[in-house]
């Protein structure tokens, strides 16, 4: 089970650090749900649990097309979502109470991935005129419907192009959390 923690403040003692959240989900998730340990991603507001489902068995003569395999994976995801809904809600409620964060669920099966629940959290920001003009240009060009959508688009684009750097930064922040946890308690 891998865990990412998006910020150092997300690991306060009263609402659980990434390691505590990971450990809790390791013990709480049914062992037969996923083919490997679930990925747990933690930030200030949300815990995202993403599991890998077993891929549907191919035809004995391996004559299935890519479209058939994709449809089978989508069907497997839909079945998992429906069959586990009540248990996922129960687990999410427990986690939300314990860690004071919302829980989002998603799965992958073969090449298909689907998020069942996610949060869209408002984030206040102050932008100077040049930055606002960038957002307005994206809106005027039809790339985004609003400044909010334009800002979200910019963040997604930055995330896609800076994955390696962001991963290194997250690893460094996780190490800082580990060192803090080992420090003297007050």
C-alpha positions in Angstrom: 0.0 0.0 0.0 1.6 3.3 -1.0 0.7 6.5 0.7 1.4 10.1 -0.4 0.7 13.0 1.8 0.1 16.3 0.2 1.1 18.6 3.0 3.0 18.7 6.3 -0.1 20.0 8.1 -2.1 16.9 7.0 -0.2 14.8 9.6 -1.3 16.3 12.8 -1.7 13.9 15.7 -5.5 14.3 16.0 -6.4 13.5 12.5 -3.7 11.0 11.5 -0.6 11.2 9.4 -0.2 9.3 6.2 1.4 6.2 7.9 -1.5 6.0 10.5 -4.1 6.3 7.7 -2.3 3.6 5.6 -2.1 1.3 8.6 -5.8 1.7 9.4 -6.9 1.0 5.8 -4.5 -2.0 5.6 -6.3 -3.5 8.5 -9.8 -2.4 7.6 -10.1 -3.2 3.8 -11.3 -6.7 3.1 -8.5 -8.8 1.8 -10.4 -10.1 -1.2 -11.3 -6.8 -2.8 -8.0 -6.0 -4.6 -5.2 -8.0 -6.2 -2.5 -5.9 -4.5 -2.4 -3.4 -1.6 -4.5 -0.3 -2.2 -2.9 3.0 -2.9 -3.9 5.6 -0.3 -3.3 9.3 -1.1 -3.8 11.7 1.8 -4.1 15.5 1.7 -5.6 18.1 4.1 -9.2 17.4 3.1 -9.4 14.0 1.5 -8.2 10.4 1.7 -8.3 8.7 -1.7 -8.2 4.9 -1.8 -7.5 3.3 -5.2 -7.4 -0.5 -5.6 -6.5 -2.8 -8.4 -9.1 -5.3 -9.5 -8.4 -8.7 -11.1 -8.6 -8.5 -14.9 -11.3 -10.5 -16.5 -10.1 -13.9 -17.8 -9.3 -13.9 -21.6 -11.1 -16.2 -23.9 -9.5 -19.7 -24.0 -8.4 -19.2 -27.6 -7.4 -15.5 -26.8 -9.6 -14.3 -29.6 -11.0 -11.3 -27.7 -10.5 -7.9 -29.2 -9.2 -4.9 -27.3 -12.7 -3.5 -27.3 -14.0 -6.7 -25.7 -11.3 -6.6 -23.0 -12.0 -2.9 -22.3 -15.7 -3.6 -22.0 -15.1 -6.6 -19.7 -12.9 -4.4 -17.5 -15.5 -1.7 -17.4 -18.1 -4.4 -16.4 -15.8 -5.7 -13.6 -15.5 -2.1 -12.3 -19.2 -1.6 -12.4 -19.9 -4.9 -10.6 -17.3 -4.1 -7.9 -18.8 -0.6 -7.4 -22.3 -2.0 -6.9 -21.3 -5.1 -4.9 -19.1 -3.1 -2.4 -21.1 0.1 -2.1 -22.5 -0.5 1.4 -19.1 -1.7 2.8 -17.3 1.2 1.2 -19.7 3.7 2.7 -19.3 2.0 6.2 -15.5 2.1 6.0 -15.6 5.7 4.7 -17.8 6.8 7.6 -15.4 5.2 10.1 -12.4 6.8 8.5 -14.1 10.2 8.2 -14.9 10.1 11.8 -11.5 8.9 12.8 -9.3 11.1 10.5 -11.6 14.1 10.0 -11.2 13.9 6.2 -13.5 12.8 3.5 -12.8 9.4 1.7 -12.8 9.0 -2.0 -12.8 5.6 -3.8 -11.4 4.5 -7.2 -10.2 1.4 -8.9 -8.2 0.2 -11.9 -8.8 -2.9 -13.9 -6.5 -3.6 -16.8 -6.2 -0.4 -18.7 -9.5 1.1 -17.3 -9.6 3.4 -14.3 -12.5 5.0 -12.6 -12.9 7.3 -9.6 -16.3 6.6 -7.8 -16.2 9.7 -5.5 -14.0 12.7 -5.3 -14.1 16.1 -3.7 -13.9 19.4 -5.4 -12.6 21.7 -2.7 -12.7 25.5 -3.1 -9.3 27.1 -2.7 -9.0 30.8 -2.2 -6.1 32.5 -3.9 -5.0 36.0 -4.6 -3.9 36.7 -8.2 -2.3 39.8 -9.6 -3.5 41.2 -12.9 -1.0 39.3 -15.2 -2.2 36.0 -13.6 -5.8 36.9 -13.9 -5.3 37.8 -17.6 -4.0 34.3 -18.2 -7.2 32.9 -16.7 -9.3 35.4 -18.7 -7.5 34.4 -21.9 -8.3 30.7 -21.3 -12.0 31.6 -20.7 -12.2 33.9 -23.8 -10.6 31.2 -25.9 -13.2 28.6 -24.8 -10.6 26.4 -23.1 -12.4 27.0 -19.7 -15.9 28.1 -18.8 -14.8 30.3 -15.9 -11.7 31.5 -14.1 -12.2 28.7 -11.6 -12.2 26.1 -14.4 -9.2 27.9 -16.0 -7.2 27.7 -12.8 -8.0 24.1 -12.3 -6.9 23.5 -15.9 -3.6 25.2 -15.2 -3.0 23.1 -12.1 -3.8 19.9 -13.9 -1.4 20.9 -16.8 1.3 21.8 -14.3 0.8 18.5 -12.5 1.1 16.5 -15.7 4.3 18.3 -16.8 6.0 18.4 -13.4 5.2 14.8 -12.1 8.8 13.9 -11.4 9.6 17.1 -9.6 6.3 16.9 -7.6 7.0 13.3 -6.7 10.4 14.2 -5.4 8.9 17.1 -3.4 6.2 14.9 -1.9 8.9 12.3 -0.9 10.9 15.1 0.8 7.8 16.3 2.7 7.1 12.8 3.8 10.6 12.5 5.2 10.1 15.8 7.1 6.9 14.3 8.6 8.8 11.2 9.7 11.6 13.2 11.3 9.0 15.4 13.1 7.2 12.3 14.4 10.5 11.0 15.9 11.2 14.4 17.6 10.5 15.2 21.2 6.8 15.3 22.1 5.4 18.4 23.8 
